[in-house]
């Protein structure tokens, strides 16, 4: 039954998947991490002590959501203001945040899978 639910859950991501762009890999990873975060934030999950698991996972989800929302302005390669007033340099900042994503995943991902 779990396999059928997963098939339905990931169907759209797999259907839209293409081999020529890294964003499709990020879409699949984002979907997986969001599902995992929802599970860990549920009240019946007892192993999440003081956000040890959820805090780095939430940061990774945020980074991947920025990628999905085209948060970085690639056309001007300058600054882009957000609603919260934060300013990011597009290409350089994007590379830095992706490096942070990979560092966090390298350190914590072994705790995210059962």
VOGUSE-873865 format. One record per residue (C-alpha): residue in three letters; z, y negated, x negated; chain. Coordinates in Angstrom, 2 decimals, decimal comma. Each point is the difference from the previous one (the first is absolute). Example, Ala and Ser with C-alpha at 12.3 -4.5 7.8 and 13.67 -1.06 7.14 Angstrom:
<nodes>
    r        Z        Y        X  c
  ala     7,80     4,50   -12,30  A
  ser    -0,66    -3,44    -1,37  A
</nodes>
This chain:
<nodes>
    r        Z        Y        X  c
  unk     0,00     0,00     0,00  A
  unk     0,76    -2,38    -2,89  A
  unk    -3,50     0,47    -1,39  A
  unk    -1,59    -0,99     3,30  A
  unk     2,18    -3,13     0,22  A
  unk    -0,92    -0,91    -3,57  A
  unk    -3,67     0,53     0,75  A
  unk     0,23    -2,44     2,89  A
  unk     2,14    -2,46    -1,98  A
  unk    -2,37    -0,14    -2,98  A
  unk    -3,28     0,47     1,87  A
  unk    -1,10    -3,65    -0,02  A
  unk     0,82    -0,49    -3,69  A
  unk    -1,90     3,13    -1,03  A
  unk    -2,89    -0,84     2,29  A
  unk    -0,41    -3,45    -1,60  A
  unk     0,48     1,33    -3,55  A
  unk    -2,66    -0,84    -2,60  A
  unk    -0,08     0,88    -3,69  A
  unk    -1,22    -3,34    -1,31  A
  unk     3,06    -2,18     0,52  A
  unk     3,64     0,32    -1,07  A
  unk     1,15    -1,60     3,26  A
  unk    -0,72     3,22     1,89  A
  unk     2,48     1,79    -2,25  A
  unk     2,50    -2,78     0,66  A
  unk    -0,55     0,36     3,75  A
  unk     0,86     3,68    -0,13  A
  unk     3,02    -0,67    -2,20  A
  unk     1,18    -2,83     2,27  A
  unk    -0,21     2,24     3,05  A
  unk     1,96     2,73    -1,79  A
  unk     2,71    -2,35    -1,28  A
  unk     0,41    -1,69     3,39  A
  unk     0,54     3,38     1,60  A
  unk     2,51     0,92    -2,68  A
  unk     1,82    -3,36     0,33  A
  unk     0,32     0,42     3,75  A
  unk     1,60     3,39    -0,54  A
  unk     2,43    -1,25    -2,63  A
  unk     1,03    -3,00     2,07  A
  unk     0,89     2,20     2,96  A
  unk     3,71     0,33     0,64  A
  unk     0,00     3,78    -0,29  A
  unk    -1,13    -0,06    -3,64  A
  unk     3,22     0,27    -2,05  A
  unk    -1,30    -0,04    -3,59  A
  unk    -0,95    -3,69    -0,03  A
  unk     3,12    -1,45    -1,57  A
  unk     0,04    -3,81    -0,14  A
  unk    -3,79    -0,26     0,07  A
  unk    -0,55     2,01    -3,19  A
  unk    -3,03     1,65     1,56  A
  unk    -1,18    -2,61     2,48  A
  unk     0,13    -3,18    -2,09  A
  unk    -2,64     0,99    -2,60  A
  unk    -2,01     1,72     2,72  A
  unk     0,01    -3,20     2,08  A
  unk    -1,22    -1,99    -3,04  A
  unk    -2,90     2,43    -0,49  A
  unk    -0,92    -0,25     3,68  A
  unk     0,03    -3,80    -0,24  A
  unk    -2,28     0,01    -3,04  A
  unk    -2,45     2,37     1,68  A
  unk     0,06    -2,04     3,21  A
  unk    -0,92    -3,10    -1,98  A
  unk    -2,96     1,88    -1,41  A
  unk    -1,03     1,17     3,47  A
  unk     0,27    -3,51     1,45  A
  unk    -2,16    -1,43    -2,79  A
  unk     2,98    -2,10    -1,06  A
  unk    -1,67    -1,00    -3,24  A
  unk    -2,86    -2,47     0,11  A
  unk    -2,70     1,44    -2,29  A
  unk    -2,67    -2,58     0,73  A
  unk     1,64    -2,95    -1,73  A
  unk     2,27     1,84    -2,45  A
  unk     2,50    -2,79     0,42  A
  unk     3,10    -0,39     2,14  A
  unk     0,61     1,08     3,55  A
  unk     2,92    -1,23     2,08  A
  unk     1,74     2,24     2,47  A
  unk     1,81    -0,94     3,19  A
  unk     3,31     0,30    -1,83  A
  unk    -1,14    -2,52    -2,60  A
  unk    -0,32     2,46    -2,88  A
  unk    -3,00    -0,60    -2,24  A
  unk    -1,73     2,84    -1,83  A
  unk    -2,72    -0,04    -2,64  A
  unk    -2,59     2,35     1,40  A
  unk    -1,39     2,40    -2,56  A
  unk     2,74    -0,17    -2,63  A
  unk     2,77     0,28     2,57  A
  unk    -1,75     2,88     1,71  A
  unk    -0,19     1,94    -3,26  A
  unk     3,68    -0,70    -0,67  A
  unk     1,07     1,17     3,45  A
  unk    -2,09     3,16    -0,28  A
  unk     1,71     0,67    -3,35  A
  unk     3,35    -0,47     1,72  A
  unk    -1,10     2,40     2,75  A
  unk    -0,87     2,68    -2,54  A
  unk     3,22    -0,56    -1,96  A
  unk     2,14     0,32     3,12  A
  unk    -1,86     3,08     1,15  A
  unk     0,32     1,55    -3,44  A
  unk     3,74    -0,54     0,02  A
  unk     0,92     0,78     3,63  A
  unk    -2,73     2,15     1,57  A
  unk     1,75     3,24    -0,90  A
  unk     2,79    -1,07     2,39  A
  unk    -2,38    -0,71     2,89  A
  unk    -1,29     3,50     0,62  A
  unk     1,88     2,88     1,53  A
</nodes>
